Structure formats: C-alpha cells, structure tokens
Amino acid sequence: MTTRPPVRTRILDAAALLFYTEGIRAVSADRIIAAAETTKVTFYRYFRTKEELVVAYLQAQSKRTRAAAENLSPDPCTGLLELAEAMGVETCIPGFRGCPFINAAAEYPDPRSPIRAVVLEHRQWLHAEVSGRLAQLGAQDPDSLADQLLMLRDGAMVHGYVADPASVSTALINGGRAILGSLVP
C-alpha cells in the first residue's frame, strides 16, 4: 500500500503542473482542487487565496533551482558552463514552456504584487550566483556582465519554447563566451 503525499504537497504539485502547462491565470482553484483530490475547505485551509498558492508555487520552483545550483562545480568557469548546459537540457524536455518566473512576471505585471516579489527575489539570487562566479574569474564589472548573461539566458528560455530547443545549449554557451571574451578559456 502506497501512502499519498500530504494534502499541501498534492495541491502544490497539481498547481505546479497546471500553472506551467496552461498558465497561472487560466487555471481555476476548482481545477487545482479536483487535480489534488481534495475539497475547497481543505484547499483554503492551506492557501487562503490563489495568489498565496502562486507565491508558494514559485518559492518551490526557486528552492528546486537553488538546490540544483549547489551541485554546480565550485570552479567559476566550469560552474557557469554547467549552468548554461543545464538550461539547454531543460529546454529540450518534452512540454517545456519557458521559464516559470518569466511566465509569472508576464501574467502579473504589477510590480507591487507578492508574485512579482518572489520573481524578483529569485532573479536577484540568480544574478548574485552568476555575478559571484564572474567576480571569481576576475571580471572588471561582474554585475554588468551578469546582466548581459541573464538577458541571454532569458532569450534562450523563450527561444527554447517558441523555436528550436535543440540549439539552445550550444547557442547559450557560445553567446556567453562572446560576452565574457577573454574571461572564459
């Protein structure tokens, strides 16, 4: 006999799948409740609003990304290359629909929204991760270079969704090397 995951986990898992595949605003709380096999009362006990659920969904996505980043090589150059390769692999996964943070930001344009706050926090973490590695490589202006690399990454995520996912990894690495110039051997 297998045990079912806790209700909160089932709700988050159902929301994550539906939000990512169909869009956040397109998915009703009733659809999530049905997919999680729970009741409205139980759903609202864990998440008083859909907005709270979206925040929890994005926080879980960020936590998963941060945990994966802990496995990157401590060597700054190798770690950046591994990050680019991982993003390229991600775009080739069946059902890839772009970056969940970019998607959420597009659906919630109000910069005061708690959802945008989670998106911003995640992007600040990612920027610091890249900028820190660039500083270790001796970059003159690691923050500016990190901005450029993250713009390239954002474009790669969109390209992987709307065009050719198979070309993303190579293009991202080559574009990153062009931006970094002499910093990347």
Contacts in CASP RR format, 6 or more apart in sequence:
PFRMAT RR
TARGET T0000
AUTHOR 0000-0000-0000
METHOD contacts of the structure
MODEL  1
MTTRPPVRTRILDAAALLFYTEGIRAVSADRIIAAAETTKVTFYRYFRTK
EELVVAYLQAQSKRTRAAAENLSPDPCTGLLELAEAMGVETCIPGFRGCP
FINAAAEYPDPRSPIRAVVLEHRQWLHAEVSGRLAQLGAQDPDSLADQLL
MLRDGAMVHGYVADPASVSTALINGGRAILGSLVP
4 10 0 8 1.000
5 13 0 8 1.000
7 36 0 8 1.000
7 38 0 8 1.000
7 42 0 8 1.000
7 46 0 8 1.000
8 46 0 8 1.000
10 36 0 8 1.000
10 37 0 8 1.000
10 38 0 8 1.000
11 32 0 8 1.000
11 33 0 8 1.000
11 36 0 8 1.000
11 38 0 8 1.000
11 43 0 8 1.000
11 46 0 8 1.000
11 47 0 8 1.000
11 53 0 8 1.000
12 53 0 8 1.000
12 56 0 8 1.000
12 57 0 8 1.000
12 60 0 8 1.000
13 36 0 8 1.000
14 32 0 8 1.000
14 35 0 8 1.000
14 36 0 8 1.000
15 27 0 8 1.000
15 32 0 8 1.000
15 36 0 8 1.000
15 53 0 8 1.000
15 54 0 8 1.000
15 56 0 8 1.000
15 57 0 8 1.000
16 57 0 8 1.000
16 60 0 8 1.000
16 61 0 8 1.000
17 35 0 8 1.000
18 27 0 8 1.000
18 31 0 8 1.000
18 32 0 8 1.000
18 35 0 8 1.000
19 27 0 8 1.000
19 54 0 8 1.000
19 57 0 8 1.000
19 100 0 8 1.000
20 97 0 8 1.000
20 100 0 8 1.000
20 103 0 8 1.000
21 95 0 8 1.000
21 97 0 8 1.000
23 103 0 8 1.000
23 107 0 8 1.000
24 54 0 8 1.000
24 103 0 8 1.000
24 104 0 8 1.000
24 107 0 8 1.000
24 108 0 8 1.000
25 107 0 8 1.000
29 40 0 8 1.000
29 43 0 8 1.000
29 50 0 8 1.000
29 53 0 8 1.000
30 40 0 8 1.000
32 43 0 8 1.000
32 53 0 8 1.000
33 39 0 8 1.000
33 40 0 8 1.000
33 43 0 8 1.000
36 43 0 8 1.000
47 53 0 8 1.000
47 56 0 8 1.000
51 113 0 8 1.000
51 114 0 8 1.000
51 115 0 8 1.000
54 104 0 8 1.000
54 108 0 8 1.000
54 115 0 8 1.000
55 114 0 8 1.000
55 115 0 8 1.000
55 118 0 8 1.000
57 100 0 8 1.000
58 100 0 8 1.000
58 101 0 8 1.000
58 104 0 8 1.000
58 115 0 8 1.000
58 118 0 8 1.000
58 119 0 8 1.000
58 122 0 8 1.000
59 118 0 8 1.000
61 100 0 8 1.000
61 101 0 8 1.000
61 122 0 8 1.000
62 101 0 8 1.000
62 118 0 8 1.000
62 121 0 8 1.000
62 122 0 8 1.000
62 125 0 8 1.000
65 122 0 8 1.000
65 126 0 8 1.000
66 125 0 8 1.000
68 86 0 8 1.000
69 83 0 8 1.000
69 129 0 8 1.000
72 78 0 8 1.000
72 79 0 8 1.000
72 82 0 8 1.000
72 83 0 8 1.000
73 79 0 8 1.000
73 82 0 8 1.000
76 132 0 8 1.000
76 133 0 8 1.000
76 134 0 8 1.000
76 136 0 8 1.000
76 137 0 8 1.000
77 133 0 8 1.000
77 137 0 8 1.000
77 183 0 8 1.000
77 184 0 8 1.000
77 185 0 8 1.000
79 133 0 8 1.000
80 130 0 8 1.000
80 133 0 8 1.000
80 134 0 8 1.000
80 149 0 8 1.000
80 184 0 8 1.000
81 173 0 8 1.000
81 184 0 8 1.000
83 129 0 8 1.000
83 130 0 8 1.000
84 153 0 8 1.000
84 169 0 8 1.000
84 172 0 8 1.000
84 173 0 8 1.000
84 176 0 8 1.000
85 169 0 8 1.000
85 173 0 8 1.000
87 153 0 8 1.000
87 156 0 8 1.000
87 157 0 8 1.000
87 168 0 8 1.000
87 169 0 8 1.000
87 172 0 8 1.000
88 156 0 8 1.000
88 165 0 8 1.000
88 168 0 8 1.000
88 169 0 8 1.000
88 172 0 8 1.000
89 169 0 8 1.000
90 96 0 8 1.000
91 98 0 8 1.000
91 156 0 8 1.000
91 157 0 8 1.000
91 159 0 8 1.000
91 160 0 8 1.000
91 161 0 8 1.000
91 165 0 8 1.000
91 168 0 8 1.000
91 169 0 8 1.000
92 165 0 8 1.000
92 166 0 8 1.000
92 168 0 8 1.000
92 169 0 8 1.000
96 160 0 8 1.000
96 161 0 8 1.000
96 165 0 8 1.000
97 103 0 8 1.000
97 161 0 8 1.000
98 157 0 8 1.000
98 158 0 8 1.000
98 160 0 8 1.000
98 161 0 8 1.000
99 154 0 8 1.000
99 157 0 8 1.000
101 119 0 8 1.000
101 122 0 8 1.000
101 123 0 8 1.000
102 154 0 8 1.000
102 157 0 8 1.000
102 158 0 8 1.000
104 115 0 8 1.000
104 116 0 8 1.000
104 118 0 8 1.000
104 119 0 8 1.000
105 116 0 8 1.000
105 119 0 8 1.000
108 115 0 8 1.000
108 116 0 8 1.000
108 119 0 8 1.000
109 116 0 8 1.000
110 116 0 8 1.000
123 150 0 8 1.000
126 150 0 8 1.000
127 143 0 8 1.000
127 146 0 8 1.000
127 147 0 8 1.000
127 150 0 8 1.000
130 146 0 8 1.000
130 149 0 8 1.000
130 150 0 8 1.000
131 142 0 8 1.000
131 143 0 8 1.000
131 145 0 8 1.000
131 146 0 8 1.000
132 142 0 8 1.000
132 146 0 8 1.000
134 142 0 8 1.000
134 145 0 8 1.000
134 146 0 8 1.000
134 149 0 8 1.000
134 180 0 8 1.000
134 183 0 8 1.000
135 142 0 8 1.000
137 180 0 8 1.000
137 183 0 8 1.000
137 184 0 8 1.000
138 183 0 8 1.000
139 145 0 8 1.000
139 180 0 8 1.000
139 183 0 8 1.000
145 179 0 8 1.000
145 180 0 8 1.000
145 183 0 8 1.000
148 179 0 8 1.000
149 176 0 8 1.000
149 179 0 8 1.000
149 180 0 8 1.000
152 172 0 8 1.000
152 175 0 8 1.000
152 176 0 8 1.000
152 179 0 8 1.000
153 172 0 8 1.000
156 168 0 8 1.000
156 171 0 8 1.000
156 172 0 8 1.000
159 167 0 8 1.000
159 168 0 8 1.000
159 171 0 8 1.000
160 168 0 8 1.000
176 184 0 8 1.000
177 184 0 8 1.000
END
